[in-house]
């Protein structure tokens, strides 16, 4: 069993990263608290500590977030993520300059975790409605679009919770009573929410769109034609309201500007090997 205090941070290292993007390349944007490709030499996140608002980049050790460096920097304070670095090579880092609405990774000296591994905590309750990170603009995109995400929700009472939206154009991937992707129309996968990590997959591809979780067969439907021009992580674009904020944690989000449905089994295996979700 993992010990969640930062005094014992080596417990959070977990298995080595599996170089996901080396095996499934060409992502538009890729955010994770593990290393996703061998050639990536940047950091995972940039963190602000609550005591003096100083900031520091935090990288990786053996493929996982360097929680030892994180613990040294944060100490008994709380830590908030100012930037989540894009590992795709495209430079679409997700950030938020406003201290009041940055996701949290350390709470009073204790690492935020999901499934025993480090996680970004977005709204810890429905009262924290403005927490989000957003990228720069991609420029015009179109479907097909494939998304893989490792998330956990702790709220099953509010109807709409956003994992991803566009930057200024409408593209929704998240929970609306059930998980769904909305890209001009609606595609749902009816499954009860539980307080446990989930590996979510979606393909927005017009009439052949689909969505699924873990290793369960995807639900097929029509997701319209909309596509993001950039990403908002943890809330919907432009509108900050409690019933849209993601309540829970996000550990990984990878977006492809292509149809990756034939790679879902491979992607699931790689992700699940690291996170042990199902």
PADO-988567 format. One line per field, with one value per residue (C-alpha): x, y, z. Coordinates in Angstrom, 2 decimals. Each point is the difference from the previous one (the first is absolute). Example, Ala and Ser with C-alpha at 12.3 -4.5 7.8 and 13.67 -1.06 7.14 Angstrom:
east = (12.30/1.37)
north = (-4.50/3.44)
up = (7.80/-0.66)
! end
This chain:
east = (0.00/1.21/0.74/-1.44/2.13/2.74/2.50/-0.20/-0.06/1.96/-3.12/-1.62/2.51/-1.75/0.93/2.29/-1.64/-0.74/0.85/-3.59/0.62/2.89/-2.42/-3.01/1.52/-1.48/-2.10/-1.23/0.54/0.99/-0.07/1.01/1.68/2.15/2.49/-1.71/2.91/3.69/1.24/-1.99/2.47/-2.34/-1.83/-3.38/-1.46/0.85/-1.14/-0.69/0.27/-2.48/2.46/1.69/-1.40/3.44/-0.13/2.11/-0.04/-0.38/1.27/0.16/1.93/-0.10/-2.82/-2.33/-0.51/2.97/-1.92/3.22/0.82/-3.64/0.03/3.23/-1.37/-3.49/0.78/-3.01/-1.71/-2.46/1.07/-1.92/0.71/0.59/1.00/-0.55/2.58/-0.94/2.16/-1.16/2.73/-2.54/0.43/-3.64/0.71/-3.11/0.22/-1.92/1.60/-2.68/1.08/-3.56/-1.08/2.99/-0.37/1.63/2.58/0.99/-2.37/1.73/3.00/-1.94/0.24/-3.30/-0.39/-2.38/0.57/3.21/1.62/0.39/-3.00/-1.16/-3.01/-2.33/-3.08/0.08/-3.63/-2.69/0.86/3.33/-1.53/2.74/2.94/1.37/3.09/-0.03/2.33/0.80/-2.04/0.52/-1.45/-2.80/-0.54/-2.50/-1.16/1.01/1.36/0.95/0.47/1.37/-0.32/0.70/-2.40/-1.91/-3.12/-1.03/-3.35/-2.97/-2.69/0.53/-0.87/2.76/3.71/2.61/3.25/0.70/-1.55/1.23/1.76/-2.56/-1.92/-2.41/1.37/-0.99/1.35/-1.16/-2.96/-3.58/-1.90/2.00/3.26/-0.29/1.64/-1.85/1.28/-3.11/-2.13/0.02/1.50/-0.46/1.26/-2.23/2.13/-0.27/2.65/2.17/2.83/2.71/2.35/-1.45/1.74/-2.25/0.19/-1.96/-0.04/-1.80/-0.48/-3.44/-2.44/2.64/0.97/0.35/0.84/1.07/1.75/2.55/-0.23/-3.76/-1.27/-0.61/-3.44/-0.44/-1.93/0.11/2.19/-0.62/2.86/1.42/3.67/2.10/2.32/1.93/-0.73/-1.55/0.73/-2.32/-2.75/-1.91/1.25/-0.85/-2.78/1.11/-2.80/-0.09/-2.11/2.68/3.18/1.69/-0.30/2.78/3.42/1.59/3.29/0.33/-1.59/1.16/-1.69/0.59/-1.14/-0.84/-2.08/1.80/-2.83/2.13/2.67/-2.33/0.98/3.70/-0.52/-2.12/2.63/2.81/-1.98/-1.33/3.45/1.14/-3.11/-1.52/-3.54/-1.81)
north = (0.00/3.50/2.54/3.32/2.40/1.92/-1.23/-3.33/1.24/-2.89/-2.11/2.04/-0.79/-3.15/-1.88/1.43/1.96/-1.95/2.65/0.19/2.62/-1.98/-2.83/2.21/3.22/3.10/1.28/3.59/0.55/-2.33/0.72/-2.47/-0.38/-2.73/0.23/-0.85/-0.21/-0.79/3.14/2.38/2.00/2.54/0.09/-1.45/3.04/3.40/0.36/3.00/-0.42/1.72/1.40/2.58/-0.62/-1.12/-2.27/-2.95/-2.49/-3.63/-2.71/-3.77/-2.76/-3.54/1.18/1.23/3.41/0.96/0.13/0.25/3.36/1.00/-0.80/1.91/3.09/0.01/-1.23/0.24/2.52/-0.54/-0.20/1.19/-0.70/3.13/-1.90/-3.55/-0.56/-1.46/-3.05/-0.35/2.30/2.53/2.44/0.26/0.33/0.39/2.76/2.42/3.20/0.59/-1.46/-0.27/-2.48/-2.28/-3.76/-1.39/-2.78/0.25/0.79/1.19/-2.27/-3.01/-1.09/-0.13/-3.51/-2.20/-3.72/0.52/2.29/3.76/1.88/3.55/0.89/2.33/1.19/-1.89/1.05/1.70/3.32/0.14/0.65/1.87/-2.42/-0.83/-0.03/1.10/-0.26/2.40/-0.18/-2.97/1.76/-1.58/-3.70/-2.51/-3.47/-2.80/0.60/-2.63/0.58/-2.18/1.25/-1.36/1.64/-0.52/1.84/0.41/1.60/-1.92/2.53/2.77/-0.75/1.61/-0.46/0.93/-1.84/1.87/2.77/2.18/3.30/2.22/-2.54/-2.59/-3.46/-1.82/-3.24/-0.80/-0.98/1.11/-2.38/-2.62/0.40/1.42/1.94/2.93/1.39/1.46/-2.93/-2.44/-3.44/-1.71/-3.05/-0.76/-1.15/0.72/2.29/-1.38/1.55/-1.92/0.73/-0.42/-0.29/1.85/-0.11/1.98/0.30/2.97/-1.06/1.08/-2.89/-2.57/1.58/-2.06/0.20/-2.59/-0.52/-2.48/-3.16/0.20/-0.01/3.51/1.48/1.17/3.07/3.35/2.76/2.65/1.88/2.53/-0.03/1.98/2.84/-0.53/-1.70/0.97/-2.70/-0.41/2.43/1.19/2.85/3.49/-0.88/-0.64/-1.56/-2.70/-2.35/-0.09/-0.32/-3.40/-1.13/-2.48/-0.75/-0.19/-1.84/-0.24/1.49/-0.85/1.40/-1.29/1.80/-3.37/-3.15/-2.22/-2.48/-2.83/0.85/0.07/-3.48/0.88/3.36/-1.54/-2.63/2.55/2.33/-2.75/-1.55/3.23/1.03/-3.40/1.27/-3.24)
up = (0.00/-0.80/2.68/-1.14/2.03/-1.76/2.59/-1.84/-3.56/-1.54/0.36/-2.74/-2.72/-1.18/-3.14/-2.66/-2.82/-3.17/-2.64/-1.16/-2.71/-1.49/-0.72/-0.87/-1.40/-1.67/2.90/-0.26/3.73/2.84/3.75/2.67/3.38/-1.50/-2.86/-3.29/-2.46/0.34/-1.79/2.17/2.09/1.58/3.30/0.89/1.77/1.43/3.60/2.25/3.78/2.25/2.56/-2.23/-3.53/-1.22/-3.05/-1.14/-2.86/1.07/-2.33/0.06/1.69/-1.46/-2.25/2.75/1.57/2.18/3.26/2.02/-1.61/0.34/3.73/0.53/-1.74/1.54/3.52/2.30/-2.28/-2.83/-3.63/-3.05/-3.67/-2.06/-3.16/-1.21/-2.71/-3.38/-0.76/-3.62/-1.31/-1.28/2.88/1.06/3.73/2.18/2.60/2.17/1.33/2.62/3.36/1.30/-2.68/-0.57/0.56/3.13/0.23/3.68/2.85/3.20/-0.58/-1.29/-3.62/-1.90/-1.39/-1.94/-0.03/1.99/-2.60/-0.16/-1.38/-0.70/2.11/-1.80/1.91/3.34/0.42/-2.04/1.64/-1.88/-3.37/-1.87/0.19/-3.44/-2.23/-3.63/-2.98/-2.78/-3.19/-2.30/-3.00/-2.01/0.71/-1.29/0.86/0.40/3.52/2.56/3.71/2.80/3.59/3.49/2.45/3.22/1.08/3.62/-0.77/-1.35/0.86/-2.54/-3.59/-2.07/0.62/-2.62/-0.67/-3.26/-2.02/-2.82/0.50/-1.70/-2.09/1.38/0.68/3.18/1.43/3.50/2.12/-0.43/2.27/-1.90/-1.87/-3.48/-2.74/-1.48/-3.28/-1.52/1.11/2.92/0.47/3.35/1.78/2.96/2.89/3.71/1.46/2.75/1.99/-1.82/-2.90/-3.49/-3.35/-2.43/-3.78/-2.55/-3.77/-1.54/-3.61/-1.11/-0.31/0.94/3.32/3.18/3.68/2.54/3.33/1.29/-2.09/-0.58/-3.59/-1.32/-0.58/-3.60/-1.08/-1.80/1.46/-2.64/-1.64/2.50/1.00/2.51/-1.00/3.25/3.32/3.31/2.59/2.99/-1.01/-3.05/-2.15/1.13/2.45/3.56/1.99/2.66/-2.09/-2.73/2.09/0.21/3.62/0.61/-1.48/-3.44/-0.55/-3.76/-3.14/-3.53/-3.12/-3.54/-3.18/-1.54/0.39/2.51/0.54/-1.40/2.59/3.00/1.20/-0.19/1.70/2.74/0.68/0.25/2.24/2.21/0.42/1.62/1.95/0.86/-0.48/-0.86)
! end
